[in-house]
Each structure stands twice: as C-alpha cells, then as structure tokens.
Amino acid sequence: MSDSIPIDSVGLVEPQLHHFDEPLTLRSGKVLAEFDLMVETYGELNAERSNAVLICHALSGDHHAAGYHSVDDAKPGWWDACIGPGKAIDTNLFFVVCLNNLGGCAGSTGPTSINPDSNKYYGPDFPVVTVRDWVRSQAMLMDRLDIEKWAAVIGGSLGGMQVLRWAISYPERLRHAICIAAAPKLSAQNIAFNEVARHSITSDPFFHAGRYLEHGTYPKQGLMLARMVGHITYLSDGAMRSKFGKTVTDFELEGANFGRDLRTGTLSFGFNVDFQVESYLHYQGERFSENFDANTYLLMTKALDYFDPSVDFDGDLSRAFMNGDCKFMLMSFSTDWRFPPERSRELVNDLLKADREVTYLEIDADQGHDAFLLAIPRYVNAFSAYLKRAHRELMSNDPDREPTQKRYPVTENNNAP
Amino acid sequence: MSDSIPIDSVGLVEPQLHHFDEPLTLRSGKVLAEFDLMVETYGELNAERSNAVLICHALSGDHHAAGYHSVDDAKPGWWDACIGPGKAIDTNLFFVVCLNNLGGCAGSTGPTSINPDSNKYYGPDFPVVTVRDWVRSQAMLMDRLDIEKWAAVIGGSLGGMQVLRWAISYPERLRHAICIAAAPKLSAQNIAFNEVARHSITSDPFFHAGRYLEHGTYPKQGLMLARMVGHITYLSDGAMRSKFGKTVTDFELEGANFGRDLRTGTLSFGFNVDFQVESYLHYQGERFSENFDANTYLLMTKALDYFDPSVDFDGDLSRAFMNGDCKFMLMSFSTDWRFPPERSRELVNDLLKADREVTYLEIDADQGHDAFLLAIPRYVNAFSAYLKRAHRELMSNDPDREPTQKRYPVTENNNAP
C-alpha cells in the first residue's frame, strides 16, 4: 500500500457487484424483474456474523464510503472521516457494508443502466424509488451476505431516513439505529428547494424529457444549478461567512483558487464573478454536474420528498416505532438549517412516546448540514463511544436482549413510501 | 371612483414620467447622458414643501406603491398595506413620492429602454447601477420636485439600503430614515442565492447574452427559476409550513387552485407536482417571469450584492453615520431569514456608536422577509405612531433640530457602490 494512504484509512478497496434475479415490487407498484447493487465492505465479518453494520448514503453518496480505489485517488470515500481503523465506525470492530442505492448512478441499477425490456438506457423510465424500496433491496443484500441482524444501521440526512425505515420495516433485524442530521419528513421549505432543483434540471433544453443519453447530450447547466441551490442549503450562513465573508486573501480548495473577496477590492460592474462565494458555488456545481446523473438526482430528491412513515399511522409517528427493541442514537448539528435540531427533537419525542431507548446529542458546529460528514471532535467522540459500547454489548451477548420479540402487533398499513 | 376601491386607498393614481437631460455619472464610471424616471405621488405637498416622504422600492418593486391604475386592477400597488389615508404612511399627513429605480422595467430608463447611442434596446449594455446611483438620481428628482428635505426616506429590504445610503450621502436632506427588514451588507449566503438566480437566467439558452429582445425571445425558464429560489428565501419555513404543511383542503390564491397536499393522498410516483408548495412556487415563478425583465433582475441583484457603505470607512460602518442628524427607525421580523433581526441589531449598534438617535423594533411575525409588505398589527401600529410623531414634530418645527449641521468632517472616500 502506498505511503500516501493515511494509516487510519481502510486503504485500497474494491467494490463488488451483486446481481439479484428475484423481482422487487416497488412502492409505486412497478416491478424491477432483476437488478444490480454495487457494494463495498470494510473490516472483517466475525464468525457469529454479528458485527455487520450497514451504512446508508444520502442524496449524492454511493457505495464508496471509505478508503481509496487507487493510490492516485485525490480523495477517499465520502465518509472516510468516520469510517476506518480506530475511527467512529471502527473497522477493527465492525464489518462495514455500504451500497449504492437503486436508482443511483455509481454501478447499481438506475437510469444510466440498460433497461432489459427495451435494450436502451432506462433514463426517465426508471421507476421512482422510495426509502422503503431501498430498505427492501438492502434487506435482500443482507440475506445474500448471510447476515441475520445488523449490529447497527447508520446514516445521515437521507441516509438517516433509511435508518428510520429499517427500524420500522425490519424491527427485528437491527440492534442499533443511528440516525444523524435527519428528519422524520421534509418541511415545505425542503420540498420547495428540491422542486427548484428538479425544475432547473427538467427545464434545461438538453434534458430531452430525461432521454439525454439517447440524444448524446446532458443537462449540465440544470444539474449545476440544482447543485448550487443544494450546496447553499448544506452550508450554514455562518460557515459561508467564515469561509468567504471577511477574508481578503486567496481562498483555495482542492487546488482550485477562488480569488479574493472583491468586495474590498475592484468590482467588475458586470455580471462576472465578484465574490469568492460565487466562484466557489460555480466550482461545486460544475464538478458535481460532471459526475452525477440528472435522472438520479430527480429520483433522490423525490425519495426525500415522499418520505413520511407517519402516513401509515394516521400521522402519529410514535406508533411507527411500537415494534422491535433496537436502540436509537440521534445526532443533530446546531447550524444545520436543512434538518435543524428541532426536527431531531420531534423524533426523540416520538421515540420516547413509543417507549424506546434513545440517546440524543446536539452538537455545536458551524458547518451546517454538511457537519455530519466531518471529523468534528465532539461528534466523532460521541459517535465512537456509542459504537464501542454497542460492540461490547454485542460481545457480551446481553441475555436481556435476546430473543427479539415484537412487543405490539404490527398495525402498519403499508402505504408510506 | 368605483365602489370596488376601498375607502382607505389612495384611489386611482396616475404615474408621471420625468425626463432628465443632465448627465448622471454612475459609480462604475459610466455616464447616462439622459434618463427618465417614472414616478407616482400620493397626498398633498404642503405650502412649506416639508411633508414629502420618499419610498424606495426593493428588488421587484416599482413606482406603483399604492392605489390603483384602473378600477379593473386586480391588485393595488405593492405597499398598499402601509400607504393610504389613515394608514402607517398616512397620505392625509404626507406627500408620498415613489419612483421606479434606474435599471428598472416599469417605465424608468433601463435595459428595456432604447439606447440613444445605438437606437436599439439597451439590454445587457445598460450599465450596472448601484444603490448610490439610485440615491443620486432620487436626489435629482427631489430637486426637480423642489423639495429641500424629505420628512422621511422609507424602504424595506433593498429599499432599506437606499434609506441608509440617503443618510450617508445626503445627511442634511432627510429628517427621518426608516429602514425595514434590511442589512448593512449582504451575507455570503445572500450573495450565493443571488448568484444562483443570475446563473439560472444567464444559462437559459433564450438569454442570448442579454439580447433576447433583439432576438424576439425571452429567458422565461431562467427568470422563473430565479424567482422560485428568491420566493423561498422571502418566506419563513414556518410560513410555508402553515400554508402548505398540514392542510389537506384545497389551497387557493388569487383564484388559482393549488390542489391538495398529496402527501396524505395519492402520490404520482413521477416528476409531476405532488405537493401544494410545488405548484405554488411554479405559479409565483410563472407570474413573475411574465411581468419582469431578466436584465433588470440581474441589475437589481448586483446592486444588492455590491451594497456595503462601510468600505469607504475601512470597514467601520459607524463612521459612515457621523454626519447629519436625521433620526433612525429600524424594524425587523423574527422569522426573516434573508435579513434576520441580528443584521438590524448590528446596524443599531453602529448607529449608537455614531451617537445617532435610533428607534428599533423587532416584530414577532411568522411571514419571513415578506412580512414588511403586510399589514401586521404591531408593525403597522408602531410604524404609524412613529410617523405621526414625526409629523407633529414637523408641524411644531422643533427649533432644536434647525439648522442641520454637519457634526464631523466628511471622511468618506466615495468608493462604495
């Protein structure tokens, strides 16, 4: 392994493609007759097959959560700050599984895959997938890996929603549900931002009703705009201010130079970029639009919008958590205005109402929603301590916890996406 | 006057076009050899010519602040909630002047005007105008109207920035500066949202580098998107929630029906509109894009971004307010996340540091930034009481206040936009 790979990294990793022939009936009623899931794993599964944790990715994530695909990679996987030997999700203790969700664009079956019915790209014909569908496909992968019960299911943002769905749909198949910077459903404002993102993609003339690959084109501007809007909502006002608000020195990121804050320098008096934050947003939008599929972006935002497990329980979310005995760990970040702490507290209240064991931590952090991706000391320390305790509990095989029993009859009517 | 016009309205009003032959040198160095300003006035100028107040409009406003152009108008002017007989800005007491700013698209010279040099539309050749430029042109209008001193200069949002500029550039020409829901400069997040709006316009293929009128086209989608993003930032999360978050009944606005909140109904499992908030945003964007010029939108957002009077005073805004003796009234709204109360408090501190008289009110209101346009009781009552007092003071001609003296030498270096 190269010297350039940090010692606390999982190192070089290789994704594995799992093909599923069993049909999957989606929440929409449509059926995927067969599908692929692209998967990465880190660490070792123990003999009891009890130390596996599932990582669920957010809107723009994929299976590549940690480590490097090549020594030449500029960056490691998206959650490398939290996954690795000695890190919060300690690969010395756990066997970590992460997959690209259905509808994604990083190897799992999605809009850029070939539709076996037509031998063309799925494109816009790829069915709308929901959080529930993802969790079902993750359970199929779980069976394939011969894992009976996850030591933990872990995710932030849209990933946190999958964690909640696991605890509701498969209450007997996880010991810990770790849900970070998430919410039990989107606010109208969240949906509004998603709709702006979708509208910017679908109104791009190169979108061609989603069949851009067949046309050999790409709605680059639309996707770029969508990401720019998204990116603003991931950062706190304070984080932007400290990054761009006051400095008059050059600002660099990943080798790109964003120039000076021209507010204190020469103004262009035109519509060129005058402020660092503008060039930074362009850079983020541009980079993203070169690496992500527009139809996947549409699908992911729709899965976010649709998520609301309470609809199966007459709007009373607490009833969704009446079954199972997994323990919950929730974390939120003070400046996250996409899914603010208030939303996590709502969830805590519903979990307590359902008589569930909950650990909740609000972390003071300036970085907004993106904080969950970063190695913020109080966050990773709490995260790490919780999972270490979970691992000890697992090893001691606490008899109080076995066997898992349904404590209430299932009353879910299975309509929620 | 028609029965359909409310009794507390200024009634039917007619705009007047003022032509200026004197050249105006803009902050950018460019010169407008001549220009028009479209103006409306309400109420009567008194014999002393002392009761005139200037209303400065925000991003999408114009000269039509109150009353109706025709009995058939569906809606009155944009600030009719606050301007009229007996209203906060009482036309029984004051002579109210409002103009469409330079660069606008409602009659004053702007991108949709004919450039006398080329006999074509100005389009993108219309120079970038700044808040300082607007205030200069407003002072020219003031001279034309033979008004020596405004009883008050009043504005919200970008209009509030013009109020601040008046107090700095013409400290001896106003008695009261009423600055509502504004900030002394934009945050990086504000600029980021503006840049997204601009990018959505300029990347629209029908934008044609700003020469869409010559091409007989229009960047409708780009402007629509820009407005959708803007609109989200004008409303609070709470306002959106109470408007769209819970209701399952049809939601109507201005005769348009936005359907049910389909979260509790049937989901489309496609990319059609599923939630009220989506159709509401489409409606707002669509309506706006049919009535506003895209180049003007670019100019207005750039004027916002550039505003920062502190740059002439080494970043110390308090020094900008060392001259003059106008009194300040500032108001902000609790859920305004575009220009939150915190930004007004910053300004209050700088004004106090400059030894100025300041009245400041934070109003609890659920409506976000848009609250300043609405007849919220505590807001309009305080606004009204302040202006009534100002009027009494004017009538008593308080000798303490005359003559206006510069209390400090002007140290401004005139670089700020």
Boltz contact constraints between the chains, C-beta under 6 A:
constraints:
  - contact:
      token1: [A, 28]
      token2: [B, 269]
      max_distance: 6.0
  - contact:
      token1: [A, 128]
      token2: [B, 269]
      max_distance: 6.0
  - contact:
      token1: [A, 187]
      token2: [B, 237]
      max_distance: 6.0
  - contact:
      token1: [A, 187]
      token2: [B, 241]
      max_distance: 6.0
  - contact:
      token1: [A, 188]
      token2: [B, 240]
      max_distance: 6.0
  - contact:
      token1: [A, 188]
      token2: [B, 241]
      max_distance: 6.0
  - contact:
      token1: [A, 188]
      token2: [B, 244]
      max_distance: 6.0
  - contact:
      token1: [A, 188]
      token2: [B, 245]
      max_distance: 6.0
  - contact:
      token1: [A, 188]
      token2: [B, 277]
      max_distance: 6.0
  - contact:
      token1: [A, 189]
      token2: [B, 237]
      max_distance: 6.0
  - contact:
      token1: [A, 189]
      token2: [B, 240]
      max_distance: 6.0
  - contact:
      token1: [A, 191]
      token2: [B, 275]
      max_distance: 6.0
  - contact:
      token1: [A, 191]
      token2: [B, 277]
      max_distance: 6.0
  - contact:
      token1: [A, 192]
      token2: [B, 232]
      max_distance: 6.0
  - contact:
      token1: [A, 192]
      token2: [B, 277]
      max_distance: 6.0
  - contact:
      token1: [A, 192]
      token2: [B, 281]
      max_distance: 6.0
  - contact:
      token1: [A, 195]
      token2: [B, 278]
      max_distance: 6.0
  - contact:
      token1: [A, 195]
      token2: [B, 281]
      max_distance: 6.0
  - contact:
      token1: [A, 196]
      token2: [B, 228]
      max_distance: 6.0
  - contact:
      token1: [A, 196]
      token2: [B, 229]
      max_distance: 6.0
  - contact:
      token1: [A, 200]
      token2: [B, 225]
      max_distance: 6.0
  - contact:
      token1: [A, 203]
      token2: [B, 221]
      max_distance: 6.0
  - contact:
      token1: [A, 205]
      token2: [B, 205]
      max_distance: 6.0
  - contact:
      token1: [A, 221]
      token2: [B, 203]
      max_distance: 6.0
  - contact:
      token1: [A, 225]
      token2: [B, 200]
      max_distance: 6.0
  - contact:
      token1: [A, 228]
      token2: [B, 196]
      max_distance: 6.0
  - contact:
      token1: [A, 229]
      token2: [B, 196]
      max_distance: 6.0
  - contact:
      token1: [A, 232]
      token2: [B, 192]
      max_distance: 6.0
  - contact:
      token1: [A, 237]
      token2: [B, 187]
      max_distance: 6.0
  - contact:
      token1: [A, 237]
      token2: [B, 189]
      max_distance: 6.0
  - contact:
      token1: [A, 240]
      token2: [B, 188]
      max_distance: 6.0
  - contact:
      token1: [A, 240]
      token2: [B, 189]
      max_distance: 6.0
  - contact:
      token1: [A, 241]
      token2: [B, 187]
      max_distance: 6.0
  - contact:
      token1: [A, 241]
      token2: [B, 188]
      max_distance: 6.0
  - contact:
      token1: [A, 244]
      token2: [B, 188]
      max_distance: 6.0
  - contact:
      token1: [A, 245]
      token2: [B, 188]
      max_distance: 6.0
  - contact:
      token1: [A, 263]
      token2: [B, 308]
      max_distance: 6.0
  - contact:
      token1: [A, 269]
      token2: [B, 28]
      max_distance: 6.0
  - contact:
      token1: [A, 269]
      token2: [B, 128]
      max_distance: 6.0
  - contact:
      token1: [A, 271]
      token2: [B, 298]
      max_distance: 6.0
  - contact:
      token1: [A, 275]
      token2: [B, 191]
      max_distance: 6.0
  - contact:
      token1: [A, 277]
      token2: [B, 188]
      max_distance: 6.0
  - contact:
      token1: [A, 277]
      token2: [B, 191]
      max_distance: 6.0
  - contact:
      token1: [A, 277]
      token2: [B, 192]
      max_distance: 6.0
  - contact:
      token1: [A, 278]
      token2: [B, 195]
      max_distance: 6.0
  - contact:
      token1: [A, 281]
      token2: [B, 192]
      max_distance: 6.0
  - contact:
      token1: [A, 281]
      token2: [B, 195]
      max_distance: 6.0
  - contact:
      token1: [A, 298]
      token2: [B, 271]
      max_distance: 6.0
  - contact:
      token1: [A, 308]
      token2: [B, 263]
      max_distance: 6.0
